[in-house]
Amino acid sequence: MFSPARFHSKIKPSGCTPAIACPVCGQTVQMQIFNSFELFKILEIPVHSFNNRHFAVCPQCASVFEPAENAAKAFENGNANFLTAERLTLLKKGAANAQDGEAL
């Protein structure tokens, strides 16, 4: 049965943090920031997005962090320097002992 209305989950890259020390592995890195959200579409036309959530991933240990609410809003407004290690909450710990170029 065909339904003209659908929900989609999306994750899009949003940029990078300034060089900060990862709270898990201790390396100074630029973490990639992603935006996760739900999208409601009617006939494949986006109508409404909701459940917006930002998260950062350390490229060295693959740990996932969520920025504090005020830090995420500052990042959306173009102030990436507001994201610091103190404003990140650990969501998932990665492999802290991975070497450069080693698969995680």
C-alpha angles and dihedrals in degrees: 000000000000118000118191093201121069141167122224132188115218136186118191131178111249103183140275137295120239114263105295135162112259109237091219107042098019094226119137105241144151105246120214113239120215132189118217119194145152119242127202114208133186114198088348091302112125109240106167138001123204142161091053111186131169126209137175128218125204109227092210104049102013093233114158122223135184117217118229113265095255091047092052091051091048090051091051089052092054100262101122092162089072089072108091133159090259091059095054124094117203113242100168129007116226132202102294093189098061114127125219109288093008117129114249 
